[in-house]
Every structure is written in C-alpha cells, then in structure tokens.
C-alpha cells in the first residue's frame, strides 16, 4: 500500500519525467548558455554548434535567467524525477517522508503551500 505522500512524490516524478523527456530534441539532454551570432542576444541552447532548442532573452540583465535555465535542462529534470521516485519507494509510512522531497514534489505539482 502506498502512502499519500508517496503518491504525491510519484505524481511529481511522472510529471517531471514527461516534461523533461518532451524537452529533449535529437537526444540532447543538457543545455548551455551562450549568445546569438548576430545580435549577441543571450540564449540557452541544446548544442552551441547546431542548436535545435534555442531560448532567447532580449535583455542582457536576463543572462542570469539563462544561467538558471541552463542548470534545469532535461538531464536535471530526469535526475530529479528519479530522486522523487526513489524517495517514494523508500517510504514505509506517512511519518518517514523527506519534507524536502515532498516540498519539491508539491512545487512541481503547483501546490501553493509547498514549504517543508
């Protein structure tokens, strides 16, 4: 029997895995920050030489946003989904849940009160 907390963790892991997998194009799971050749606009790409995913921001001050997106590419989403599944699998009762894993899962699921 699964606990309600384990169900939340598994639902979040499933959603993360679906979204991360959908963001993979041509097998590329990591993203990097860079700039366009012409305008030098900040971008996040899945391959600096031949990008198929390109997220462009139009203000230099948003390069910090790009750095953040770079960290959270599909590879990170898949690893986070695996962690949430592992946390759900080790639960033996409602009192054993990692409050941090549950907080992450609730944020992923869009629950408003997700603090540990």
HELIX and SHEET records of a PDB file:
HELIX    1   1 UNK A    4  UNK A   23  1                                  20    
HELIX    2   2 UNK A   60  UNK A   62  5                                   3    
HELIX    3   3 UNK A   63  UNK A   71  1                                   9    
HELIX    4   4 UNK A   74  UNK A   89  1                                  16    
HELIX    5   5 UNK A   94  UNK A   96  5                                   3    
HELIX    6   6 UNK A   99  UNK A  108  1                                  10    
SHEET    1   A 3 UNK A  32  UNK A  35  0                                        
SHEET    2   A 3 UNK A  42  UNK A  45 -1                                        
SHEET    3   A 3 UNK A  54  UNK A  56 -1                                        
END                                                                             
